[in-house]
Amino acid sequence: MKLTTMTQVTLDGVMQGNGAASDDRRNGFERGGWARGAGDDETRTCITQAYQRADAFLFGRCTYELFAGSWGSNDEMRAHPVGAASNQTPKYVASTTLTEPRWAGTTVLRGDLAAAVSGLKAEPGGELQVHGSGALTRWLLENDLVDEMILIVIPVILGQGARLFPQTGPDRAFDLVESRVDSKGVSVQVFRPAGRPRYATA
């Protein structure tokens, strides 16, 4: 399976608390819901179709809990195409603390996470998808396990909140393989890792 990450981010790179399904108010964050109503019908269809083509989902602990409490337990959200896809598809959680997952179809990955994820990628299928899960996404990139990264960029600056990429960390280059901007100014950008960046010499 190809491992694909899909993340909604602001212009200043914030990914925290983008909508109702991920109403994350940790660390005093007060500007949640910034992606609700963003994007036109074409972008919403693009996101829904991404969920529907997944053969498995991989989550970090926090995103898993948020999704389980919304897509996994709310009848109205379970009936939504994204909810239906999420509930019908196998789910894996990278966690050392989750002992009793409450969402049906969930497997907790313990022990050697790199080996576990590599094993999932080696299974037949199309896509192993990661939604949200910032810490996990960064770890997967650092360990060269990401095949494709999709960023849905909402044209807003929040000035607070957890960012997808911290101020310091490992460097990575990417090839842009697809890009489109919708009628509301939301851009969908598809990247593939391309090794280390090249820097100017002194």
Secondary structure, DSSP 8 states (H G I E B T S, - for coil): -EEEEEEEEETT-B-TT-SGGG---GGG-----TTTT-S-HHHHHHHHHHHHT-SEEEEEHHHHHHHHTTTTT-HHHHHSHHHHHHHHS-EEEE-SS--S--STTEEEE-S-HHHHHHHHHHSSSSEEEEES-HHHHHHHHHTT--SEEEEEEES---S-S-BSS-SS-----EEEEEEEE-TTS-EEEEEEE-SS------
